[in-house]
Amino acid sequence: VFDFVDGGSFDEITTRRNRQAFEDMELRPHVLAGLADVDVSTSVLGQPLAIPVMASPTGLTGLVHPEGEAGVARGLHAAGSIYVLSASASYSLEEVASGAPGPNWFQLYMWRDRGFVAELLQRAQASGYRALVITVDVPMAGSRERDIRNGFSVPPRVTAKALAQGLTHPRWSTGFLRTPHMTFGNTAGRPVPEGTGLTPTEYVNSLFDPTVGWDDVERIRGLWNGPLVIKGIMRADDAVRAVRAGADAVIVSNHGGRQLDTAWASVSALPSVVEAVGQQTEVYLDSGVRRGTDVLKALALGANACLVGRPPVYGLAAGGTAGVARVMEILAKELRVAMTLSGCASVADITGDLLVAEQMTELMSRQQ
Ligand SMILES: Cc1cc2nc3c(=O)[nH]c(=O)nc-3n(C[C@H](O)[C@H](O)[C@H](O)COP(=O)(O)O)c2cc1C
Protein backbone atom coordinates (compact mmCIF):
# COMPACT_ATOMS: atom_id res chain seq x y z
CA VAL A 1 0.00 0.00 0.00
CA PHE A 2 2.87 2.38 0.84
CA ASP A 3 4.52 1.70 -2.52
CA PHE A 4 1.20 2.28 -4.33
CA VAL A 5 1.06 5.78 -2.80
CA ASP A 6 4.76 6.64 -2.89
CA GLY A 7 5.64 5.25 -6.29
CA GLY A 8 5.91 6.88 -9.69
CA SER A 9 5.93 5.34 -13.15
CA PHE A 10 8.81 3.41 -14.71
CA ASP A 11 12.15 4.76 -13.39
CA GLU A 12 10.43 7.45 -11.27
CA ILE A 13 12.63 10.10 -12.90
CA THR A 14 9.82 12.67 -13.10
CA THR A 15 8.81 12.05 -9.47
CA ARG A 16 12.36 12.89 -8.40
CA ARG A 17 12.63 15.76 -10.89
CA ASN A 18 9.54 17.43 -9.35
CA ARG A 19 11.50 17.76 -6.10
CA GLN A 20 14.80 18.62 -7.76
CA ALA A 21 13.27 21.54 -9.67
CA PHE A 22 12.01 23.11 -6.43
CA GLU A 23 15.31 22.46 -4.68
CA ASP A 24 17.33 24.06 -7.50
CA MET A 25 15.34 27.30 -7.39
CA GLU A 26 17.01 29.96 -5.26
CA LEU A 27 15.16 32.68 -3.35
CA ARG A 28 16.14 36.37 -3.20
CA PRO A 29 14.55 37.58 0.06
CA HIS A 30 13.65 41.14 1.10
CA VAL A 31 14.75 42.11 4.63
CA LEU A 32 13.47 44.63 7.19
CA ALA A 33 9.99 44.61 5.70
CA GLY A 34 8.48 45.63 9.06
CA LEU A 35 5.95 42.79 9.23
CA ALA A 36 3.79 42.34 12.31
CA ASP A 37 2.02 39.30 10.89
CA VAL A 38 1.65 37.60 7.54
CA ASP A 39 -1.63 36.62 5.94
CA VAL A 40 -1.51 33.33 4.01
CA SER A 41 -5.17 33.38 2.97
CA THR A 42 -6.37 33.67 -0.63
CA SER A 43 -9.29 32.53 -2.77
CA VAL A 44 -9.81 30.18 -5.71
CA LEU A 45 -12.74 30.51 -8.11
CA GLY A 46 -14.33 32.90 -5.63
CA GLN A 47 -14.05 30.42 -2.73
CA PRO A 48 -11.97 31.43 0.31
CA LEU A 49 -8.85 29.45 1.26
CA ALA A 50 -7.14 29.92 4.65
CA ILE A 51 -3.94 28.62 3.01
CA PRO A 52 -3.12 28.54 -0.73
CA VAL A 53 -2.84 24.75 -0.70
CA MET A 54 -5.61 22.29 -1.55
CA ALA A 55 -5.53 18.48 -1.67
CA SER A 56 -5.26 16.76 -5.04
CA PRO A 57 -7.49 13.80 -5.85
CA THR A 58 -6.05 10.44 -4.87
CA GLY A 59 -7.75 7.15 -5.69
CA LEU A 60 -8.16 4.19 -3.33
CA THR A 61 -7.27 6.23 -0.23
CA GLY A 62 -9.41 3.89 1.91
CA LEU A 63 -6.60 1.34 1.62
CA VAL A 64 -4.40 3.63 3.71
CA HIS A 65 -6.74 4.24 6.65
CA PRO A 66 -10.39 3.34 7.38
CA GLU A 67 -11.42 7.02 7.34
CA GLY A 68 -10.40 7.13 3.69
CA GLU A 69 -11.20 10.13 1.50
CA ALA A 70 -13.71 11.53 4.03
CA GLY A 71 -10.82 11.75 6.53
CA VAL A 72 -8.68 13.69 4.05
CA ALA A 73 -11.61 16.00 3.27
CA ARG A 74 -12.26 16.67 6.98
CA GLY A 75 -8.57 17.44 7.53
CA LEU A 76 -8.61 19.92 4.64
CA HIS A 77 -11.78 21.57 5.91
CA ALA A 78 -10.25 21.89 9.40
CA ALA A 79 -7.40 23.79 7.70
CA GLY A 80 -9.85 26.06 5.87
CA SER A 81 -9.13 24.53 2.50
CA ILE A 82 -10.72 22.47 -0.26
CA TYR A 83 -10.57 18.74 -1.03
CA VAL A 84 -10.72 17.43 -4.58
CA LEU A 85 -12.36 13.99 -4.41
CA SER A 86 -11.20 11.43 -6.97
CA ALA A 87 -13.72 9.60 -9.11
CA SER A 88 -11.58 6.53 -8.29
CA ALA A 89 -11.97 7.01 -4.53
CA SER A 90 -12.56 4.10 -2.16
CA TYR A 91 -15.69 5.78 -0.79
CA SER A 92 -18.58 6.96 -2.95
CA LEU A 93 -18.98 10.66 -3.63
CA GLU A 94 -22.22 10.61 -1.61
CA GLU A 95 -20.45 9.05 1.42
CA VAL A 96 -17.71 11.71 1.31
CA ALA A 97 -20.22 14.57 0.86
CA SER A 98 -22.18 13.46 3.93
CA GLY A 99 -19.15 12.41 6.02
CA ALA A 100 -17.24 15.59 5.24
CA PRO A 101 -19.67 18.39 4.49
CA GLY A 102 -17.57 21.33 3.40
CA PRO A 103 -16.03 22.71 0.26
CA ASN A 104 -15.30 19.71 -1.93
CA TRP A 105 -14.59 19.58 -5.66
CA PHE A 106 -15.08 16.45 -7.76
CA GLN A 107 -12.47 15.00 -10.11
CA LEU A 108 -13.57 13.05 -13.16
CA TYR A 109 -11.82 10.55 -15.40
CA MET A 110 -13.11 9.66 -18.84
CA TRP A 111 -14.56 6.17 -18.75
CA ARG A 112 -15.34 4.46 -22.06
CA ASP A 113 -18.92 4.28 -20.77
CA ARG A 114 -20.03 7.90 -21.36
CA GLY A 115 -23.43 7.13 -19.80
CA PHE A 116 -21.62 6.39 -16.54
CA VAL A 117 -19.67 9.67 -16.86
CA ALA A 118 -22.93 11.62 -17.26
CA GLU A 119 -24.41 9.78 -14.28
CA LEU A 120 -21.38 10.64 -12.12
CA LEU A 121 -21.73 14.32 -13.05
CA GLN A 122 -25.38 14.33 -12.01
CA ARG A 123 -24.53 12.61 -8.72
CA ALA A 124 -21.70 15.09 -8.00
CA GLN A 125 -23.95 18.04 -8.77
CA ALA A 126 -26.73 16.64 -6.56
CA SER A 127 -24.26 16.10 -3.69
CA GLY A 128 -23.10 19.73 -3.74
CA TYR A 129 -19.59 19.44 -5.22
CA ARG A 130 -18.66 23.02 -6.05
CA ALA A 131 -16.34 22.58 -9.03
CA LEU A 132 -15.53 19.85 -11.51
CA VAL A 133 -11.91 18.86 -12.21
CA ILE A 134 -11.29 16.80 -15.36
CA THR A 135 -7.98 14.94 -15.28
CA VAL A 136 -6.59 14.82 -18.80
CA ASP A 137 -3.24 13.06 -18.37
CA VAL A 138 -4.58 9.49 -18.04
CA PRO A 139 -5.71 8.24 -21.48
CA MET A 140 -3.97 5.13 -20.18
CA ALA A 141 -2.00 4.45 -17.01
CA GLY A 142 1.75 4.93 -16.71
CA SER A 143 3.24 1.65 -15.55
CA ARG A 144 3.91 1.71 -11.80
CA GLU A 145 6.57 -0.94 -11.50
CA ARG A 146 6.50 -1.08 -7.69
CA ASP A 147 2.87 -2.29 -7.94
CA ILE A 148 3.85 -4.99 -10.42
CA ARG A 149 6.77 -6.12 -8.29
CA ASN A 150 4.61 -6.19 -5.16
CA GLY A 151 1.72 -7.99 -6.86
CA PHE A 152 -0.49 -5.08 -5.74
CA SER A 153 -4.03 -5.54 -7.03
CA VAL A 154 -7.61 -4.33 -6.66
CA PRO A 155 -9.16 -5.89 -4.70
CA PRO A 156 -5.99 -6.98 -2.90
CA ARG A 157 -5.01 -10.64 -3.27
CA VAL A 158 -4.22 -12.45 -0.05
CA THR A 159 -0.72 -13.73 -0.69
CA ALA A 160 1.80 -15.04 1.84
CA LYS A 161 3.69 -11.75 1.49
CA ALA A 162 0.51 -9.68 2.09
CA LEU A 163 -0.29 -11.79 5.18
CA ALA A 164 3.22 -11.29 6.55
CA GLN A 165 2.97 -7.55 5.96
CA GLY A 166 -0.45 -7.50 7.63
CA LEU A 167 0.89 -9.28 10.71
CA THR A 168 3.74 -6.80 11.08
CA HIS A 169 1.36 -3.81 10.76
CA PRO A 170 -1.38 -4.76 13.28
CA ARG A 171 -2.90 -1.26 13.60
CA TRP A 172 -3.38 -0.96 9.86
CA SER A 173 -4.68 -4.54 9.60
CA THR A 174 -7.23 -4.10 12.40
CA GLY A 175 -8.58 -0.91 10.82
CA PHE A 176 -8.66 -2.50 7.41
CA LEU A 177 -10.49 -5.61 8.60
CA ARG A 178 -13.07 -3.54 10.50
CA THR A 179 -13.91 -1.31 7.53
CA PRO A 180 -12.59 -2.98 4.43
CA HIS A 181 -12.54 -0.62 1.46
CA MET A 182 -10.78 -2.71 -1.06
CA THR A 183 -12.10 -1.31 -4.28
CA PHE A 184 -13.68 1.72 -5.97
CA GLY A 185 -16.63 3.37 -4.18
CA ASN A 186 -18.22 5.16 -7.12
CA THR A 187 -18.43 2.20 -9.46
CA ALA A 188 -20.35 -0.07 -7.07
CA GLY A 189 -22.87 -2.11 -8.98
CA ARG A 190 -21.33 -1.17 -12.33
CA PRO A 191 -19.71 -3.70 -14.58
CA VAL A 192 -16.04 -4.04 -13.75
CA PRO A 193 -13.54 -5.97 -15.83
CA GLU A 194 -13.82 -9.72 -15.69
CA GLY A 195 -12.04 -11.37 -12.83
CA THR A 196 -10.40 -9.84 -9.83
CA GLY A 197 -6.87 -9.03 -8.81
CA LEU A 198 -6.13 -6.46 -11.52
CA THR A 199 -3.28 -4.03 -10.93
CA PRO A 200 -4.54 -0.41 -10.83
CA THR A 201 -2.84 0.04 -14.24
CA GLU A 202 -4.78 -2.88 -15.75
CA TYR A 203 -7.98 -1.58 -14.23
CA VAL A 204 -7.46 1.90 -15.73
CA ASN A 205 -6.51 0.55 -19.14
CA SER A 206 -9.58 -1.65 -19.37
CA LEU A 207 -12.07 1.05 -18.34
CA PHE A 208 -10.68 4.45 -19.36
CA ASP A 209 -11.00 5.78 -22.89
CA PRO A 210 -7.69 6.42 -24.71
CA THR A 211 -9.56 8.21 -27.54
CA VAL A 212 -10.63 11.07 -25.25
CA GLY A 213 -10.17 14.50 -26.88
CA TRP A 214 -10.94 18.20 -26.49
CA ASP A 215 -14.46 17.66 -27.87
CA ASP A 216 -15.17 15.53 -24.78
CA VAL A 217 -14.11 18.42 -22.55
CA GLU A 218 -16.45 20.75 -24.47
CA ARG A 219 -19.29 18.24 -24.11
CA ILE A 220 -18.74 17.95 -20.37
CA ARG A 221 -18.57 21.75 -20.10
CA GLY A 222 -22.16 21.70 -21.39
CA LEU A 223 -23.26 19.10 -18.83
CA TRP A 224 -21.68 20.66 -15.72
CA ASN A 225 -23.33 23.64 -14.13
CA GLY A 226 -20.42 25.26 -12.26
CA PRO A 227 -16.71 26.02 -12.52
CA LEU A 228 -14.61 23.64 -14.63
CA VAL A 229 -10.93 22.93 -13.94
CA ILE A 230 -8.57 20.96 -16.24
CA LYS A 231 -5.87 18.98 -14.40
CA GLY A 232 -2.71 17.68 -16.05
CA ILE A 233 -1.68 20.58 -18.31
CA MET A 234 2.08 20.73 -19.03
CA ARG A 235 2.30 23.15 -21.99
CA ALA A 236 1.15 26.66 -22.88
CA ASP A 237 -0.63 25.60 -26.10
CA ASP A 238 -2.67 22.96 -24.25
CA ALA A 239 -3.55 25.56 -21.60
CA VAL A 240 -4.89 27.84 -24.34
CA ARG A 241 -6.98 24.94 -25.74
CA ALA A 242 -8.30 24.19 -22.26
CA VAL A 243 -9.49 27.77 -21.88
CA ARG A 244 -11.04 27.66 -25.36
CA ALA A 245 -12.87 24.45 -24.33
CA GLY A 246 -14.40 26.33 -21.38
CA ALA A 247 -11.99 25.83 -18.45
CA ASP A 248 -12.21 28.35 -15.60
CA ALA A 249 -8.85 27.20 -14.21
CA VAL A 250 -6.05 24.80 -15.09
CA ILE A 251 -3.83 22.65 -12.88
CA VAL A 252 -0.25 22.35 -14.08
CA SER A 253 0.56 18.79 -13.06
CA ASN A 254 2.45 15.70 -14.19
CA HIS A 255 0.44 13.50 -11.83
CA GLY A 256 3.26 13.44 -9.29
CA GLY A 257 5.42 11.58 -11.82
CA ARG A 258 2.96 8.67 -12.02
CA GLN A 259 2.21 9.01 -15.74
CA LEU A 260 4.78 10.00 -18.42
CA ASP A 261 8.18 9.27 -16.94
CA THR A 262 11.00 11.68 -17.90
CA ALA A 263 8.43 14.48 -18.40
CA TRP A 264 9.71 17.79 -17.09
CA ALA A 265 8.89 18.99 -13.60
CA SER A 266 5.50 20.63 -13.36
CA VAL A 267 7.00 23.71 -11.66
CA SER A 268 9.28 24.08 -14.72
CA ALA A 269 6.20 24.11 -16.97
CA LEU A 270 4.36 26.63 -14.77
CA PRO A 271 5.73 29.98 -16.09
CA SER A 272 4.72 29.25 -19.71
CA VAL A 273 1.17 28.34 -18.69
CA VAL A 274 0.88 31.45 -16.51
CA GLU A 275 2.11 33.59 -19.39
CA ALA A 276 -0.34 31.99 -21.85
CA VAL A 277 -3.56 31.97 -19.81
CA GLY A 278 -2.86 33.60 -16.45
CA GLN A 279 -4.72 36.78 -17.38
CA GLN A 280 -7.96 34.92 -18.24
CA THR A 281 -7.98 31.98 -15.81
CA GLU A 282 -6.58 30.85 -12.51
CA VAL A 283 -3.56 28.54 -12.62
CA TYR A 284 -2.77 26.01 -9.87
CA LEU A 285 0.25 23.78 -9.49
CA ASP A 286 0.74 20.27 -8.13
CA SER A 287 3.49 17.62 -8.18
CA GLY A 288 6.33 17.79 -5.70
CA VAL A 289 5.03 20.44 -3.27
CA ARG A 290 6.34 19.43 0.17
CA ARG A 291 7.50 22.62 1.95
CA GLY A 292 6.32 26.15 2.61
CA THR A 293 9.14 27.42 0.41
CA ASP A 294 7.79 25.30 -2.49
CA VAL A 295 4.42 27.06 -2.17
CA LEU A 296 6.20 30.43 -2.05
CA LYS A 297 8.14 29.57 -5.24
CA ALA A 298 5.03 28.39 -7.12
CA LEU A 299 3.16 31.57 -6.17
CA ALA A 300 6.19 33.67 -7.14
CA LEU A 301 6.00 32.03 -10.59
CA GLY A 302 2.36 33.11 -10.87
CA ALA A 303 0.32 30.17 -9.53
CA ASN A 304 -2.85 31.17 -7.64
CA ALA A 305 -2.56 28.12 -5.37
CA CYS A 306 -0.91 24.70 -5.05
CA LEU A 307 -2.24 21.23 -4.44
CA VAL A 308 -0.61 18.36 -2.58
CA GLY A 309 -1.24 14.70 -3.42
CA ARG A 310 0.85 12.33 -1.31
CA PRO A 311 1.37 14.49 1.83
CA PRO A 312 -2.25 14.39 3.10
CA VAL A 313 -2.41 10.66 2.33
CA TYR A 314 0.64 10.12 4.54
CA GLY A 315 -0.98 12.31 7.21
CA LEU A 316 -4.11 10.15 7.00
CA ALA A 317 -2.06 6.97 7.31
CA ALA A 318 -0.32 8.30 10.41
CA GLY A 319 -3.29 9.81 12.25
CA GLY A 320 -6.58 9.83 10.33
CA THR A 321 -8.36 13.21 10.06
CA ALA A 322 -6.08 14.73 12.74
CA GLY A 323 -3.01 13.61 10.81
CA VAL A 324 -4.25 15.32 7.65
CA ALA A 325 -5.04 18.52 9.58
CA ARG A 326 -1.54 18.37 11.04
CA VAL A 327 0.05 18.13 7.58
CA MET A 328 -1.85 21.24 6.51
CA GLU A 329 -0.94 23.03 9.76
CA ILE A 330 2.76 22.31 9.14
CA LEU A 331 2.51 23.60 5.56
CA ALA A 332 0.75 26.80 6.74
CA LYS A 333 3.34 27.35 9.43
CA GLU A 334 6.21 26.80 6.99
CA LEU A 335 4.63 29.18 4.47
CA ARG A 336 4.29 31.84 7.18
CA VAL A 337 7.99 31.45 8.03
CA ALA A 338 8.99 31.57 4.33
CA MET A 339 6.88 34.70 3.75
CA THR A 340 8.19 36.45 6.86
CA LEU A 341 11.80 35.68 5.94
CA SER A 342 11.17 36.93 2.37
CA GLY A 343 9.41 40.14 3.44
CA CYS A 344 5.91 39.23 2.18
CA ALA A 345 2.92 40.35 4.26
CA SER A 346 0.30 38.66 2.06
CA VAL A 347 0.13 36.29 -0.91
CA ALA A 348 -0.24 39.37 -3.17
CA ASP A 349 3.32 40.35 -2.15
CA ILE A 350 4.74 37.05 -3.46
CA THR A 351 6.08 38.09 -6.87
CA GLY A 352 8.61 36.83 -9.43
CA ASP A 353 11.40 39.10 -8.20
CA LEU A 354 11.78 36.78 -5.17
CA LEU A 355 13.47 34.29 -7.50
CA VAL A 356 17.00 34.70 -8.79
CA ALA A 357 16.70 36.61 -12.07
CA GLU A 358 18.99 34.34 -14.13
CA GLN A 359 16.94 31.30 -13.09
CA MET A 360 13.72 33.04 -14.12
CA THR A 361 15.26 33.92 -17.49
CA GLU A 362 16.44 30.34 -17.94
CA LEU A 363 13.01 28.95 -17.05
CA MET A 364 11.32 31.28 -19.54
CA SER A 365 13.82 30.41 -22.29
CA ARG A 366 12.93 26.70 -21.89
CA GLN A 367 9.23 27.35 -22.47
CA GLN A 368 8.70 27.27 -26.25
C1 LIG B 1 -2.03 7.31 -4.43
C2 LIG B 1 -2.33 8.33 -5.50
C3 LIG B 1 -3.53 8.23 -6.20
C4 LIG B 1 -3.84 9.19 -7.16
N1 LIG B 1 -5.07 9.14 -7.78
C5 LIG B 1 -5.43 10.14 -8.61
C6 LIG B 1 -6.75 10.19 -9.12
O1 LIG B 1 -7.59 9.34 -8.83
N2 LIG B 1 -7.05 11.22 -9.94
C7 LIG B 1 -6.15 12.21 -10.28
O2 LIG B 1 -6.48 13.14 -11.02
N3 LIG B 1 -4.91 12.17 -9.79
C8 LIG B 1 -4.52 11.18 -8.95
N4 LIG B 1 -3.27 11.18 -8.42
C9 LIG B 1 -2.35 12.30 -8.72
C10 LIG B 1 -2.57 13.45 -7.73
O3 LIG B 1 -3.83 14.06 -7.92
C11 LIG B 1 -1.53 14.55 -7.88
O4 LIG B 1 -1.50 15.02 -9.21
C12 LIG B 1 -0.12 14.12 -7.47
O5 LIG B 1 -0.15 13.23 -6.39
C13 LIG B 1 0.65 15.39 -7.11
O6 LIG B 1 1.95 15.11 -6.77
P1 LIG B 1 2.50 14.98 -5.25
O7 LIG B 1 2.02 13.66 -4.75
O8 LIG B 1 3.96 15.04 -5.47
O9 LIG B 1 1.94 16.15 -4.46
C14 LIG B 1 -2.92 10.23 -7.46
C15 LIG B 1 -1.72 10.31 -6.75
C16 LIG B 1 -1.42 9.38 -5.78
C17 LIG B 1 -0.13 9.52 -5.01
The ligand as an SDF file (V2000), in Angstrom:
LIG
                    3D

 31 33  0  0  0  0  0  0  0  0999 V2000
   -2.0290    7.3130   -4.4320 C   0  0  0  0  0  0  0  0  0  0  0  0
   -2.3310    8.3260   -5.4960 C   0  0  0  0  0  0  0  0  0  0  0  0
   -3.5270    8.2330   -6.2000 C   0  0  0  0  0  0  0  0  0  0  0  0
   -3.8350    9.1930   -7.1620 C   0  0  0  0  0  0  0  0  0  0  0  0
   -5.0690    9.1350   -7.7780 N   0  0  0  0  0  0  0  0  0  0  0  0
   -5.4320   10.1450   -8.6060 C   0  0  0  0  0  0  0  0  0  0  0  0
   -6.7490   10.1910   -9.1170 C   0  0  0  0  0  0  0  0  0  0  0  0
   -7.5900    9.3430   -8.8300 O   0  0  0  0  0  0  0  0  0  0  0  0
   -7.0550   11.2250   -9.9350 N   0  0  0  0  0  0  0  0  0  0  0  0
   -6.1510   12.2120  -10.2850 C   0  0  0  0  0  0  0  0  0  0  0  0
   -6.4850   13.1360  -11.0180 O   0  0  0  0  0  0  0  0  0  0  0  0
   -4.9090   12.1720   -9.7950 N   0  0  0  0  0  0  0  0  0  0  0  0
   -4.5190   11.1800   -8.9530 C   0  0  0  0  0  0  0  0  0  0  0  0
   -3.2680   11.1850   -8.4150 N   0  0  0  0  0  0  0  0  0  0  0  0
   -2.3520   12.3040   -8.7190 C   0  0  0  0  0  0  0  0  0  0  0  0
   -2.5740   13.4480   -7.7290 C   0  0  0  0  0  0  0  0  0  0  0  0
   -3.8310   14.0550   -7.9200 O   0  0  0  0  0  0  0  0  0  0  0  0
   -1.5280   14.5470   -7.8840 C   0  0  0  0  0  0  0  0  0  0  0  0
   -1.5010   15.0170   -9.2090 O   0  0  0  0  0  0  0  0  0  0  0  0
   -0.1250   14.1250   -7.4750 C   0  0  0  0  0  0  0  0  0  0  0  0
   -0.1460   13.2280   -6.3890 O   0  0  0  0  0  0  0  0  0  0  0  0
    0.6540   15.3890   -7.1080 C   0  0  0  0  0  0  0  0  0  0  0  0
    1.9460   15.1060   -6.7720 O   0  0  0  0  0  0  0  0  0  0  0  0
    2.5010   14.9780   -5.2520 P   0  0  0  0  0  0  0  0  0  0  0  0
    2.0230   13.6630   -4.7540 O   0  0  0  0  0  0  0  0  0  0  0  0
    3.9620   15.0370   -5.4650 O   0  0  0  0  0  0  0  0  0  0  0  0
    1.9360   16.1490   -4.4630 O   0  0  0  0  0  0  0  0  0  0  0  0
   -2.9160   10.2320   -7.4560 C   0  0  0  0  0  0  0  0  0  0  0  0
   -1.7160   10.3100   -6.7510 C   0  0  0  0  0  0  0  0  0  0  0  0
   -1.4220    9.3780   -5.7840 C   0  0  0  0  0  0  0  0  0  0  0  0
   -0.1320    9.5180   -5.0140 C   0  0  0  0  0  0  0  0  0  0  0  0
  1  2  1  0
  2  3  1  0
  2 30  2  0
  3  4  2  0
  4  5  1  0
  4 28  1  0
  5  6  2  0
  6  7  1  0
  6 13  1  0
  7  8  2  0
  7  9  1  0
  9 10  1  0
 10 11  2  0
 10 12  1  0
 12 13  2  0
 13 14  1  0
 14 15  1  0
 14 28  1  0
 15 16  1  0
 16 17  1  0
 16 18  1  0
 18 19  1  0
 18 20  1  0
 20 21  1  0
 20 22  1  0
 22 23  1  0
 23 24  1  0
 24 25  2  0
 24 26  1  0
 24 27  1  0
 28 29  2  0
 29 30  1  0
 30 31  1  0
M  END
$$$$
